Amino acid sequence: MLISASFVSYQRMIVAEHRVTATMKGVVDVMLEQLPRYDTKAVYQYDESVFHFLVENELVYGCVTGVDHTKRVVFEFLSRIRDFFKKEFAGSDRRYPRPSAISFSACGKFGAVLSDNMRSFNETNSTDKLGEINKLVDDTKHTMLGNIDVLIDRGERIELLCHKTEVLNTGSRAFQSSARSLKWKVCMGKMRFVIGTFLLFLFFATISFIFICGTNLKCKK
């Protein structure tokens, strides 16, 4: 499933949600404290989950995905949720709801709208999943080969292969420590992948050399 949970919050409080677990809520609460209140988009990663936020006039429309996502497509989903919410509680997608109309008791029913849109969105995007996987494999292969060439030609340090994970500018020390730990694991994983690929290439090159030249190193003409 592309989108695993979605929610709407107002003044840092979730007023409508679908499939937001207790663990997710704890992470979302920390992130909401760091978001501006007006007109912005933000994406944060925590462990294997990516949190997307669309902020407009103190209302925050958010969702949770895996790491294999397309930001543009996810924000299209959030824009759709925003329009539905404004129509439901303000009568038009061009107006904002009155603060008195926004509360968990009043907006809780909007969870059904979140559920319907998540299901529709995920079903639509799952049809292209195989193509996305094949493209991801090809992109990863080309990226790896390109990074190896860069390391050879320019002498860049191996740590430049690490993905620059977006983290909160401020927050609890535990949250920042977890983000740094994740970044280090990703870095080590890529380092092992590059080294493993090189050793595998060296192994096959050695086997080919022995096959052609023999153990006495007299190559066949």
Contacts in CASP RR format, 6 or more apart in sequence:
PFRMAT RR
TARGET T0000
AUTHOR 0000-0000-0000
METHOD contacts of the structure
MODEL  1
MLISASFVSYQRMIVAEHRVTATMKGVVDVMLEQLPRYDTKAVYQYDESV
FHFLVENELVYGCVTGVDHTKRVVFEFLSRIRDFFKKEFAGSDRRYPRPS
AISFSACGKFGAVLSDNMRSFNETNSTDKLGEINKLVDDTKHTMLGNIDV
LIDRGERIELLCHKTEVLNTGSRAFQSSARSLKWKVCMGKMRFVIGTFLL
FLFFATISFIFICGTNLKCKK
1 122 0 8 1.000
1 126 0 8 1.000
2 65 0 8 1.000
2 66 0 8 1.000
2 69 0 8 1.000
2 74 0 8 1.000
2 121 0 8 1.000
2 122 0 8 1.000
2 125 0 8 1.000
2 126 0 8 1.000
3 63 0 8 1.000
3 64 0 8 1.000
3 65 0 8 1.000
3 74 0 8 1.000
3 77 0 8 1.000
3 118 0 8 1.000
3 121 0 8 1.000
3 122 0 8 1.000
4 19 0 8 1.000
4 49 0 8 1.000
4 64 0 8 1.000
4 65 0 8 1.000
4 66 0 8 1.000
5 17 0 8 1.000
5 18 0 8 1.000
5 19 0 8 1.000
5 20 0 8 1.000
5 21 0 8 1.000
5 24 0 8 1.000
5 63 0 8 1.000
5 64 0 8 1.000
6 17 0 8 1.000
6 18 0 8 1.000
6 19 0 8 1.000
6 20 0 8 1.000
6 61 0 8 1.000
6 62 0 8 1.000
6 63 0 8 1.000
6 64 0 8 1.000
6 77 0 8 1.000
6 81 0 8 1.000
6 114 0 8 1.000
6 117 0 8 1.000
6 118 0 8 1.000
7 14 0 8 1.000
7 16 0 8 1.000
7 17 0 8 1.000
7 18 0 8 1.000
7 20 0 8 1.000
7 28 0 8 1.000
7 61 0 8 1.000
7 62 0 8 1.000
7 63 0 8 1.000
7 114 0 8 1.000
8 14 0 8 1.000
8 15 0 8 1.000
8 16 0 8 1.000
8 17 0 8 1.000
8 59 0 8 1.000
8 60 0 8 1.000
8 61 0 8 1.000
8 62 0 8 1.000
8 81 0 8 1.000
8 85 0 8 1.000
8 107 0 8 1.000
8 110 0 8 1.000
8 114 0 8 1.000
9 15 0 8 1.000
9 28 0 8 1.000
9 32 0 8 1.000
9 59 0 8 1.000
9 60 0 8 1.000
9 62 0 8 1.000
10 58 0 8 1.000
10 59 0 8 1.000
10 60 0 8 1.000
10 99 0 8 1.000
10 102 0 8 1.000
11 58 0 8 1.000
12 29 0 8 1.000
12 32 0 8 1.000
12 33 0 8 1.000
13 104 0 8 1.000
14 20 0 8 1.000
14 25 0 8 1.000
14 28 0 8 1.000
14 104 0 8 1.000
15 102 0 8 1.000
15 103 0 8 1.000
15 104 0 8 1.000
15 106 0 8 1.000
15 107 0 8 1.000
15 108 0 8 1.000
15 110 0 8 1.000
16 85 0 8 1.000
16 104 0 8 1.000
16 107 0 8 1.000
16 108 0 8 1.000
16 109 0 8 1.000
16 110 0 8 1.000
16 111 0 8 1.000
16 114 0 8 1.000
17 111 0 8 1.000
17 114 0 8 1.000
18 111 0 8 1.000
18 114 0 8 1.000
18 115 0 8 1.000
18 118 0 8 1.000
19 115 0 8 1.000
19 118 0 8 1.000
20 28 0 8 1.000
20 64 0 8 1.000
24 49 0 8 1.000
24 64 0 8 1.000
27 46 0 8 1.000
27 49 0 8 1.000
27 51 0 8 1.000
27 175 0 8 1.000
28 51 0 8 1.000
30 168 0 8 1.000
30 171 0 8 1.000
30 172 0 8 1.000
30 175 0 8 1.000
31 42 0 8 1.000
31 44 0 8 1.000
31 51 0 8 1.000
31 53 0 8 1.000
31 168 0 8 1.000
32 60 0 8 1.000
33 171 0 8 1.000
34 168 0 8 1.000
34 169 0 8 1.000
34 170 0 8 1.000
34 171 0 8 1.000
35 42 0 8 1.000
35 53 0 8 1.000
35 55 0 8 1.000
35 60 0 8 1.000
36 55 0 8 1.000
37 55 0 8 1.000
37 58 0 8 1.000
38 55 0 8 1.000
38 56 0 8 1.000
38 57 0 8 1.000
38 58 0 8 1.000
39 55 0 8 1.000
39 56 0 8 1.000
39 57 0 8 1.000
40 53 0 8 1.000
40 55 0 8 1.000
41 52 0 8 1.000
41 53 0 8 1.000
41 54 0 8 1.000
41 55 0 8 1.000
41 75 0 8 1.000
42 52 0 8 1.000
42 53 0 8 1.000
42 55 0 8 1.000
43 50 0 8 1.000
43 51 0 8 1.000
43 52 0 8 1.000
43 53 0 8 1.000
43 71 0 8 1.000
43 166 0 8 1.000
44 50 0 8 1.000
44 51 0 8 1.000
44 53 0 8 1.000
44 166 0 8 1.000
44 167 0 8 1.000
44 168 0 8 1.000
45 51 0 8 1.000
45 67 0 8 1.000
45 165 0 8 1.000
45 166 0 8 1.000
45 167 0 8 1.000
45 179 0 8 1.000
45 182 0 8 1.000
46 175 0 8 1.000
46 178 0 8 1.000
46 179 0 8 1.000
46 182 0 8 1.000
47 178 0 8 1.000
47 182 0 8 1.000
48 66 0 8 1.000
48 67 0 8 1.000
49 64 0 8 1.000
49 65 0 8 1.000
49 66 0 8 1.000
50 64 0 8 1.000
50 65 0 8 1.000
50 66 0 8 1.000
50 67 0 8 1.000
50 69 0 8 1.000
51 62 0 8 1.000
51 63 0 8 1.000
51 64 0 8 1.000
52 62 0 8 1.000
52 63 0 8 1.000
52 64 0 8 1.000
52 65 0 8 1.000
52 71 0 8 1.000
52 74 0 8 1.000
52 75 0 8 1.000
52 78 0 8 1.000
53 60 0 8 1.000
53 61 0 8 1.000
53 62 0 8 1.000
54 60 0 8 1.000
54 61 0 8 1.000
54 62 0 8 1.000
54 75 0 8 1.000
54 78 0 8 1.000
54 79 0 8 1.000
54 82 0 8 1.000
55 61 0 8 1.000
56 82 0 8 1.000
57 96 0 8 1.000
59 82 0 8 1.000
59 85 0 8 1.000
59 96 0 8 1.000
59 97 0 8 1.000
59 102 0 8 1.000
61 78 0 8 1.000
61 81 0 8 1.000
61 82 0 8 1.000
61 85 0 8 1.000
62 78 0 8 1.000
62 81 0 8 1.000
63 74 0 8 1.000
63 77 0 8 1.000
63 78 0 8 1.000
63 81 0 8 1.000
63 118 0 8 1.000
65 74 0 8 1.000
68 132 0 8 1.000
68 136 0 8 1.000
73 125 0 8 1.000
77 117 0 8 1.000
77 121 0 8 1.000
80 117 0 8 1.000
81 113 0 8 1.000
81 114 0 8 1.000
81 117 0 8 1.000
82 93 0 8 1.000
83 93 0 8 1.000
84 110 0 8 1.000
84 113 0 8 1.000
84 117 0 8 1.000
85 97 0 8 1.000
85 107 0 8 1.000
85 110 0 8 1.000
85 113 0 8 1.000
86 92 0 8 1.000
86 93 0 8 1.000
86 94 0 8 1.000
86 95 0 8 1.000
86 96 0 8 1.000
86 97 0 8 1.000
87 93 0 8 1.000
88 110 0 8 1.000
88 113 0 8 1.000
89 97 0 8 1.000
89 101 0 8 1.000
89 102 0 8 1.000
89 106 0 8 1.000
89 107 0 8 1.000
89 110 0 8 1.000
90 96 0 8 1.000
90 97 0 8 1.000
90 98 0 8 1.000
90 101 0 8 1.000
144 193 0 8 1.000
144 194 0 8 1.000
144 197 0 8 1.000
147 161 0 8 1.000
147 194 0 8 1.000
148 194 0 8 1.000
148 197 0 8 1.000
148 198 0 8 1.000
150 156 0 8 1.000
151 158 0 8 1.000
158 191 0 8 1.000
158 194 0 8 1.000
159 187 0 8 1.000
161 187 0 8 1.000
161 190 0 8 1.000
161 191 0 8 1.000
161 194 0 8 1.000
162 183 0 8 1.000
162 186 0 8 1.000
162 187 0 8 1.000
162 190 0 8 1.000
163 183 0 8 1.000
163 186 0 8 1.000
163 190 0 8 1.000
165 179 0 8 1.000
165 182 0 8 1.000
165 183 0 8 1.000
165 186 0 8 1.000
167 176 0 8 1.000
167 179 0 8 1.000
167 180 0 8 1.000
168 175 0 8 1.000
168 176 0 8 1.000
168 179 0 8 1.000
212 219 0 8 1.000
212 220 0 8 1.000
213 219 0 8 1.000
213 220 0 8 1.000
END
